[in-house]
Amino acid sequence: MELLTLALSADDIWWLEVFIDDWFLVIALGLFIVEMLRYACKKQFTRNLFGDSVANFVTLGLFMFLVTLVAMTYVGIFFYVYDNFRIVDLPLTPWTILCCIVLADLAYYWEHRFLHKNGFAWATHTVHHSSPHFNISVAYRHGPMDWFFPLFFYLPLALMGFHPFIILLAEVVVQVYQTLLHTETVKKLPRPIEAIFNTPSHHRVHHATNKQYLDKNYAGIFIIWDKLFGTFAREEAQVRYGVFPRINSVNPLTIFFGGYTKLFRQLINAPSWTHRFKLLTKPPIWAWQQEQKGKR
Protein backbone atom coordinates (compact mmCIF):
# COMPACT_ATOMS: atom_id res chain seq x y z
CA MET A 1 0.00 0.00 0.00
CA GLU A 2 2.86 2.37 0.71
CA LEU A 3 4.00 2.06 -2.90
CA LEU A 4 0.54 3.02 -4.17
CA THR A 5 0.35 6.13 -1.98
CA LEU A 6 3.91 7.29 -2.66
CA ALA A 7 3.95 10.81 -4.06
CA LEU A 8 5.67 11.29 -7.40
CA SER A 9 7.40 14.35 -8.75
CA ALA A 10 6.63 16.04 -12.06
CA ASP A 11 10.13 15.05 -13.22
CA ASP A 12 9.35 11.40 -12.45
CA ILE A 13 6.23 11.57 -14.63
CA TRP A 14 8.08 13.35 -17.44
CA TRP A 15 10.88 10.80 -17.62
CA LEU A 16 8.42 7.92 -17.38
CA GLU A 17 6.53 9.35 -20.37
CA VAL A 18 9.73 9.76 -22.40
CA PHE A 19 10.85 6.23 -21.49
CA ILE A 20 7.56 4.64 -22.55
CA ASP A 21 7.24 6.65 -25.76
CA ASP A 22 10.83 6.19 -26.97
CA TRP A 23 11.37 2.56 -26.06
CA PHE A 24 8.03 1.40 -27.29
CA LEU A 25 8.86 2.75 -30.75
CA VAL A 26 11.89 0.46 -30.72
CA ILE A 27 9.70 -2.48 -29.66
CA ALA A 28 7.14 -1.61 -32.34
CA LEU A 29 9.83 -1.60 -35.02
CA GLY A 30 10.88 -5.08 -33.87
CA LEU A 31 7.28 -6.31 -34.07
CA PHE A 32 6.95 -4.73 -37.50
CA ILE A 33 9.95 -6.70 -38.77
CA VAL A 34 8.39 -9.91 -37.40
CA GLU A 35 5.15 -9.08 -39.20
CA MET A 36 6.96 -8.48 -42.49
CA LEU A 37 8.74 -11.81 -42.14
CA ARG A 38 5.38 -13.46 -41.53
CA TYR A 39 3.98 -11.89 -44.73
CA ALA A 40 7.08 -13.07 -46.61
CA CYS A 41 6.66 -16.64 -45.34
CA LYS A 42 3.03 -16.62 -46.45
CA LYS A 43 4.11 -15.13 -49.81
CA GLN A 44 1.98 -12.04 -49.14
CA PHE A 45 4.85 -9.54 -49.07
CA THR A 46 4.40 -7.16 -52.02
CA ARG A 47 5.98 -3.98 -53.32
CA ASN A 48 2.80 -2.10 -52.42
CA LEU A 49 2.89 -3.40 -48.84
CA PHE A 50 6.53 -2.35 -48.49
CA GLY A 51 5.91 1.09 -50.04
CA ASP A 52 2.83 1.64 -47.88
CA SER A 53 4.75 0.71 -44.73
CA VAL A 54 7.62 3.07 -45.55
CA ALA A 55 5.11 5.84 -46.23
CA ASN A 56 3.53 5.23 -42.81
CA PHE A 57 6.81 5.93 -41.02
CA VAL A 58 7.42 8.99 -43.21
CA THR A 59 4.05 10.40 -42.15
CA LEU A 60 5.15 9.80 -38.56
CA GLY A 61 8.23 11.91 -39.22
CA LEU A 62 6.14 14.70 -40.77
CA PHE A 63 3.73 14.55 -37.86
CA MET A 64 6.53 14.70 -35.26
CA PHE A 65 7.97 17.74 -37.05
CA LEU A 66 4.64 19.54 -36.65
CA VAL A 67 4.35 18.39 -33.03
CA THR A 68 7.79 19.86 -32.33
CA LEU A 69 6.58 23.24 -33.63
CA VAL A 70 3.47 23.32 -31.44
CA ALA A 71 4.60 21.28 -28.39
CA MET A 72 5.37 24.22 -26.10
CA THR A 73 2.05 25.90 -26.89
CA TYR A 74 0.14 22.62 -26.48
CA VAL A 75 1.67 21.85 -23.08
CA GLY A 76 1.45 25.52 -22.07
CA ILE A 77 -2.34 25.52 -22.53
CA PHE A 78 -2.66 22.56 -20.15
CA PHE A 79 -0.50 24.27 -17.55
CA TYR A 80 -2.42 27.55 -17.90
CA VAL A 81 -5.77 25.83 -17.31
CA TYR A 82 -4.32 23.71 -14.49
CA ASP A 83 -2.67 26.66 -12.73
CA ASN A 84 -5.63 29.02 -13.00
CA PHE A 85 -8.84 27.00 -13.24
CA ARG A 86 -8.39 23.58 -11.60
CA ILE A 87 -11.25 22.64 -9.30
CA VAL A 88 -9.23 20.54 -6.85
CA ASP A 89 -5.58 19.70 -6.14
CA LEU A 90 -4.90 16.06 -6.98
CA PRO A 91 -1.58 14.59 -5.79
CA LEU A 92 0.90 12.92 -8.13
CA THR A 93 0.46 9.28 -7.11
CA PRO A 94 0.02 5.93 -8.89
CA TRP A 95 -3.68 6.10 -7.99
CA THR A 96 -4.22 9.43 -9.73
CA ILE A 97 -2.23 8.18 -12.72
CA LEU A 98 -4.47 5.10 -12.98
CA CYS A 99 -7.61 7.20 -12.65
CA CYS A 100 -6.34 9.67 -15.24
CA ILE A 101 -5.58 6.87 -17.72
CA VAL A 102 -9.15 5.54 -17.42
CA LEU A 103 -10.63 9.03 -17.87
CA ALA A 104 -8.21 9.80 -20.71
CA ASP A 105 -9.35 6.62 -22.42
CA LEU A 106 -12.97 7.75 -22.11
CA ALA A 107 -11.96 11.18 -23.49
CA TYR A 108 -10.18 9.42 -26.37
CA TYR A 109 -13.34 7.46 -27.19
CA TRP A 110 -15.31 10.70 -27.66
CA GLU A 111 -12.49 12.41 -29.51
CA HIS A 112 -12.17 9.44 -31.85
CA ARG A 113 -15.91 9.37 -32.42
CA PHE A 114 -15.84 13.11 -33.21
CA LEU A 115 -13.08 12.57 -35.78
CA HIS A 116 -15.42 10.26 -37.67
CA LYS A 117 -18.42 12.58 -37.44
CA ASN A 118 -16.94 15.93 -38.46
CA GLY A 119 -15.73 16.71 -41.98
CA PHE A 120 -12.82 18.95 -40.98
CA ALA A 121 -11.61 16.48 -38.35
CA TRP A 122 -12.05 13.49 -40.67
CA ALA A 123 -9.75 15.14 -43.21
CA THR A 124 -6.82 14.49 -40.87
CA HIS A 125 -8.04 11.19 -39.42
CA THR A 126 -8.73 9.72 -42.85
CA VAL A 127 -4.94 9.47 -43.29
CA HIS A 128 -4.81 6.82 -40.58
CA HIS A 129 -7.60 4.85 -42.21
CA SER A 130 -6.47 5.15 -45.81
CA SER A 131 -4.04 2.22 -45.83
CA PRO A 132 -5.36 -0.92 -47.55
CA HIS A 133 -3.10 -2.93 -45.22
CA PHE A 134 -3.16 -3.55 -41.48
CA ASN A 135 0.09 -3.91 -39.55
CA ILE A 136 2.06 -2.15 -36.81
CA SER A 137 3.28 0.55 -39.21
CA VAL A 138 -0.33 1.68 -39.78
CA ALA A 139 -0.45 2.76 -36.12
CA TYR A 140 2.13 5.42 -37.01
CA ARG A 141 0.26 6.68 -40.07
CA HIS A 142 -0.63 10.23 -39.00
CA GLY A 143 -2.40 13.22 -40.51
CA PRO A 144 -1.26 16.86 -40.26
CA MET A 145 -3.85 17.94 -37.63
CA ASP A 146 -3.75 14.86 -35.39
CA TRP A 147 -2.10 16.95 -32.65
CA PHE A 148 -4.90 19.55 -32.61
CA PHE A 149 -8.13 17.76 -31.70
CA PRO A 150 -6.99 15.86 -28.57
CA LEU A 151 -6.47 19.20 -26.82
CA PHE A 152 -10.21 19.87 -26.53
CA PHE A 153 -11.06 16.44 -25.15
CA TYR A 154 -8.19 16.08 -22.66
CA LEU A 155 -8.27 19.66 -21.36
CA PRO A 156 -11.19 18.95 -18.96
CA LEU A 157 -8.81 16.63 -17.08
CA ALA A 158 -6.68 19.66 -16.20
CA LEU A 159 -9.81 21.42 -14.94
CA MET A 160 -10.49 18.38 -12.74
CA GLY A 161 -7.08 18.82 -11.10
CA PHE A 162 -4.88 16.27 -12.88
CA HIS A 163 -1.34 17.57 -13.35
CA PRO A 164 -0.54 18.21 -17.04
CA PHE A 165 2.33 15.71 -16.96
CA ILE A 166 -0.08 13.01 -15.76
CA ILE A 167 -2.47 13.90 -18.59
CA LEU A 168 0.34 13.71 -21.17
CA LEU A 169 1.47 10.39 -19.68
CA ALA A 170 -2.10 9.08 -19.94
CA GLU A 171 -2.23 10.19 -23.59
CA VAL A 172 0.98 8.27 -24.28
CA VAL A 173 -0.30 5.13 -22.54
CA VAL A 174 -3.56 5.18 -24.53
CA GLN A 175 -1.69 5.69 -27.81
CA VAL A 176 0.98 3.08 -27.05
CA TYR A 177 -1.65 0.48 -26.18
CA GLN A 178 -3.39 1.04 -29.49
CA THR A 179 -0.19 0.54 -31.45
CA LEU A 180 -0.31 -3.15 -30.54
CA LEU A 181 -3.83 -3.44 -31.92
CA HIS A 182 -2.73 -2.88 -35.52
CA THR A 183 -1.99 -6.45 -36.50
CA GLU A 184 -3.48 -9.41 -38.32
CA THR A 185 -1.09 -11.80 -36.58
CA VAL A 186 -3.23 -11.99 -33.42
CA LYS A 187 -6.64 -13.40 -34.16
CA LYS A 188 -8.84 -13.42 -31.05
CA LEU A 189 -7.82 -13.35 -27.40
CA PRO A 190 -9.56 -15.16 -24.48
CA ARG A 191 -13.18 -14.08 -23.95
CA PRO A 192 -12.66 -12.12 -20.70
CA ILE A 193 -10.04 -9.97 -22.44
CA GLU A 194 -12.17 -9.51 -25.55
CA ALA A 195 -15.11 -8.52 -23.32
CA ILE A 196 -13.31 -5.71 -21.47
CA PHE A 197 -10.35 -4.57 -23.54
CA ASN A 198 -9.88 -3.35 -27.07
CA THR A 199 -8.09 -6.06 -29.04
CA PRO A 200 -6.66 -6.52 -32.56
CA SER A 201 -9.93 -8.21 -33.53
CA HIS A 202 -12.02 -5.27 -32.34
CA HIS A 203 -9.71 -2.73 -33.96
CA ARG A 204 -9.68 -4.53 -37.30
CA VAL A 205 -13.42 -3.91 -37.33
CA HIS A 206 -12.80 -0.20 -36.78
CA HIS A 207 -10.51 -0.02 -39.83
CA ALA A 208 -12.95 -1.89 -42.07
CA THR A 209 -14.87 -0.56 -45.03
CA ASN A 210 -17.47 -3.32 -44.70
CA LYS A 211 -20.90 -1.71 -44.37
CA GLN A 212 -21.75 -3.53 -41.12
CA TYR A 213 -18.49 -2.32 -39.54
CA LEU A 214 -18.63 1.38 -40.42
CA ASP A 215 -18.24 3.77 -37.46
CA LYS A 216 -17.76 1.00 -34.92
CA ASN A 217 -15.27 0.29 -32.13
CA TYR A 218 -13.85 3.72 -31.35
CA ALA A 219 -12.28 2.54 -28.08
CA GLY A 220 -8.69 3.09 -27.06
CA ILE A 221 -7.96 0.65 -24.23
CA PHE A 222 -11.39 -0.40 -22.95
CA ILE A 223 -13.94 -1.74 -25.45
CA ILE A 224 -16.59 -1.27 -22.75
CA TRP A 225 -17.05 2.33 -23.91
CA ASP A 226 -18.34 1.10 -27.28
CA LYS A 227 -20.64 -1.37 -25.55
CA LEU A 228 -21.97 1.34 -23.25
CA PHE A 229 -22.57 3.88 -26.03
CA GLY A 230 -23.89 1.56 -28.74
CA THR A 231 -20.96 1.56 -31.19
CA PHE A 232 -19.66 -1.99 -30.72
CA ALA A 233 -19.39 -4.60 -33.47
CA ARG A 234 -17.84 -8.04 -33.26
CA GLU A 235 -15.46 -9.25 -35.99
CA GLU A 236 -17.30 -11.84 -38.03
CA ALA A 237 -17.08 -11.29 -41.80
CA GLN A 238 -13.62 -10.88 -43.33
CA VAL A 239 -12.41 -7.30 -43.02
CA ARG A 240 -11.63 -5.06 -46.00
CA TYR A 241 -9.35 -2.16 -45.07
CA GLY A 242 -8.99 1.39 -46.32
CA VAL A 243 -11.28 4.27 -47.20
CA PHE A 244 -13.60 4.96 -50.09
CA PRO A 245 -12.55 6.05 -52.60
CA ARG A 246 -9.06 4.58 -52.21
CA ILE A 247 -6.11 6.91 -52.59
CA ASN A 248 -4.10 4.30 -54.55
CA SER A 249 -0.75 5.85 -53.67
CA VAL A 250 2.28 5.12 -51.52
CA ASN A 251 3.60 8.66 -51.88
CA PRO A 252 3.87 9.87 -48.24
CA LEU A 253 3.06 13.49 -49.15
CA THR A 254 -0.04 12.42 -51.07
CA ILE A 255 -1.08 10.31 -48.09
CA PHE A 256 -0.26 12.91 -45.43
CA PHE A 257 -2.08 15.82 -47.09
CA GLY A 258 -4.65 13.75 -48.99
CA GLY A 259 -7.56 14.34 -46.63
CA TYR A 260 -7.28 18.12 -46.67
CA THR A 261 -6.49 18.19 -50.39
CA LYS A 262 -9.76 16.37 -51.03
CA LEU A 263 -11.67 18.60 -48.60
CA PHE A 264 -10.24 21.74 -50.24
CA ARG A 265 -11.40 20.54 -53.68
CA GLN A 266 -14.85 19.84 -52.28
CA LEU A 267 -15.03 23.31 -50.74
CA ILE A 268 -13.95 24.98 -53.99
CA ASN A 269 -16.55 23.07 -56.03
CA ALA A 270 -19.38 23.38 -53.48
CA PRO A 271 -22.54 25.04 -54.86
CA SER A 272 -23.16 27.27 -51.82
CA TRP A 273 -21.74 28.49 -48.51
CA THR A 274 -24.31 26.35 -46.72
CA HIS A 275 -22.96 23.31 -48.53
CA ARG A 276 -19.39 24.31 -47.57
CA PHE A 277 -20.38 24.65 -43.92
CA LYS A 278 -21.91 21.17 -44.01
CA LEU A 279 -18.77 19.74 -45.62
CA LEU A 280 -16.81 21.01 -42.61
CA THR A 281 -19.23 19.92 -39.92
CA LYS A 282 -21.17 16.88 -41.11
CA PRO A 283 -19.89 13.27 -41.23
CA PRO A 284 -17.94 12.26 -44.37
CA ILE A 285 -20.78 9.94 -45.40
CA TRP A 286 -22.90 13.07 -46.01
CA ALA A 287 -20.39 14.42 -48.54
CA TRP A 288 -20.28 11.03 -50.29
CA GLN A 289 -24.08 10.91 -50.49
CA GLN A 290 -24.15 14.40 -52.03
CA GLU A 291 -21.61 13.31 -54.64
CA GLN A 292 -23.74 10.30 -55.53
CA LYS A 293 -26.81 12.50 -55.94
CA GLY A 294 -24.86 14.77 -58.26
CA LYS A 295 -23.98 11.85 -60.52
CA ARG A 296 -27.59 10.85 -61.06
N, C-alpha and C positions, 0 to 999 in steps of 0.2 A: 504493500500500500504506500509505503514511503516513496517508492519510485514514481508512482502515479500521481503524487501530490507535489513532487519536486518542481520548484519554479525553474523556468528556462529563461535564458536571456535572448534578446533580439538577435544577437550575433550567432547564438546556437541555432536559431531557426533559419537564419540566412545561410549559414554553411551547410545545414542539413538539406535545404532546398537546392543549393548548387551541387551538392554531392549526388542527390537523387537524379537531378536533371542531366548532369554530365555523364555519369556512369551508366545510366540507363540507355543513353544513346549508344554507347559502346556495346552494351548487351543486345540492343535491338539490331545493330549492324551484324552481330554474330548470328542472331536468329534469322536475319534476312538471308545470309549466306547459306544457312541450312535449308531454308525454304527454296532457294534457287537450285541447290543440289537435288532437292526432292523433285522439283519440276524437271530437271535434266534427266534424272533416273526414270521418270515416267514419260520421257520424250515429249514434254509439254513446254520446254524452254524455247522461246521464239525470239526473233529480233525485236518484235513489237513489245514483248514482255520486258526485255532488257532495256529498251529505249524508254519505255514508260517508267520503269523503276528509277533509272538515272534522272529522268525529268522530275520525279517526285522529290528526290534529294536536292535538286537544283531549286525547286520552289521553296524548300525548307530554307535554303541559303538566302533567297530573296526575302522571304518572310522575316528571318532573323535580322537582316539588314534594316528592314523597316522598324522592327521591334527596338533595335538599338537606338534609332532616331527618336522614338517616342517613349522609351522606358522611363526616363526621369520624370516626365510629365505624368505618365500613367501611375507610377508609384506615388508621386507627389499628391495626386488627387485623393488617393486612399488615405495618406497621412493627414491631409487637410481636413477631410471629413472626420477621421478618427480623432484628431486633436481638438476639433471645435464642436462636433455635433454628436459624439458617441453618447448613448443613453446610460450605459453602465461601464465600469472598469472590470474587464475580465482578465485574470492572471494568465501568464504564459506557462501553461502546464500541459502534460500529455492529454488530460481530460478535455481541455478547451480545444486542443488540436484535433482530437477525435470528433468532437461536436462540430467543429468548423468544417471538417472534411465532409461529414454527412450533410450539413446545410449547403456547402458548396456544390455537392453533387446534385442536390435538389435545385439549386440555382442554375446549374449547368443544364439540367433537364429542360427548364423553361427557356433558357437562352437558345438551346439547340432547337427546340420546337419553334421559337420565333424565327430562327434562321431559315426554316422551311416554309414559313407562312408570310414572309415579307419580301417583296421583290428586290429591294435594295440590299437586304441582308443575304438573300439567296445568291446574289451575283458574286459574292465572295465565297460562300459555302459550297456553291456548285463545283468549285475547283476540286474540293475534297472528294466529291461524288463522281467526278467525270471519268475516273479511270475504269476501263473495262476489265481490270484485273483486281485481285484482292489478296494482298500480302502486306507484310510489315511496312514496306516502303510507302504504302498508301496512307498510313497513319501520319506520315510527314508531308503529305501533299497539302500545301496551304494556299489560301487566297490572300490578296493584298490587304484586306480589311479584317482579317481574323483576329487581330489584336484589339479592335475597336469595340465590338459588341459585348464581350465579357464584362467590360467595365460597369455597364448599367445593371447587370444582374448580380455581380459580386459586391458592389458598393454598399448595399444594405447591410452586409455583414460587418462593415466598418461602423455603421450607425449602431449596430447591436453591441459593439464594444470589443470585437475581435481585432487584435493587433494586425496591422497591414501585412507584416511578415508571415503571420499565421495564415492569412487569407491567400497570399501568394503561394505559400507551401501547399495549401489545400488545392489550389488550382493545378499545381504541378502534379500532385498525387492523382487527381482525377484524370489529367491528360496522360500521365504515364500508364495508368491502369488500362486506358483505352487503347494504347499502342498495341498491347498484347492481343487485343480482340481482332485485329486485322490479319486473319490467317484462315486458310482452308485446311491446314494441317490438322487442327483440332476439330473433331466433329462435334460430339455432344458430351458434356460433363455429367457427373452424377446428378440425379434429380434435385436433391436439396440445394445444390449450387445453382443449377439452372433456374430454380424457383425464386431465389433471392438476388443473385448477382447477374449482371450483364456478362454474357459469354460470347465467344466467337460465333456460335450458332445464332444467337439473338442479333448480333451486330451485322452478320451477313444479310439478315432480313432488312436491316436498316439501309444497306447499300444497294438493295435490289431495285430493279425497274419493273418487276412483276406487279401487276395491278393490285393483287391482294396484299402486297407488302408495302405499298406506297405510304409514306408518312407514318411509319411505325417504328417502335423501339428507339426512342430518343435518349434513353438512359446513358449515364456515364458509368458509374460503378454498380448501382443497385437497380435491377430491372423492376423492382417493386413500384417505382414511380410510374412506369408505363402501365402497370396493372391497376394502379390506383386511379389514374387519369384517363383510362380507356384507349391507350395507344399501343397496346401490346399485340404482337403477332408471333406465333410459333413457326419455326422453320419447318416446312413440309415439302412444298414443291421445290425443284431445283432453282437456285437463284441465278438471275441474269444481272450483271453489274453494269454501272455506268449511269449516264443521264440521256435524256431524249430532247433534241437530237444529239447524236454522238459528235464529239469534237474531231475524232479521227486524226489526231496529231500527237506526236511525242515531243514537239518543240516546247521547251519549258516556258518560254515567254508567251506562246499562244495559250498554253494551259493556265498560267498564272493570271493573265489579264483577260482570259476568255469570257468570264462571266460578265465583267463590266463592259467589255467590248460589245457583247451581244445586247446588254441593256441599253447602252448608248445608241446603238442602231435602232432599237425599238423606240426609244424616246424621240429620236430624230424623225422617224417615219410615222409616229403616232398622229392620228387625225385631229386630236384636240388636247387641251391642257388637262381636261378631266381624265382623259385616257392616260396621259403621262403620269398623273398623280396615282392612278390605279396601278400602273406598271411598277411604281415605286413601293406601293403599300400592300397590294394584294398578293396572294400566293402565286408562285410561278405557273401553276396549272391554269390560272385565269388568263394569263398572257397566251398560253398555248391554245386555249379554247377560242380566244379571239382570233388568233391566226388561222385556225381551222374554219371559222365562220367566214373569214375573208377569202378563203380559197373556194368557197362554194358558189 
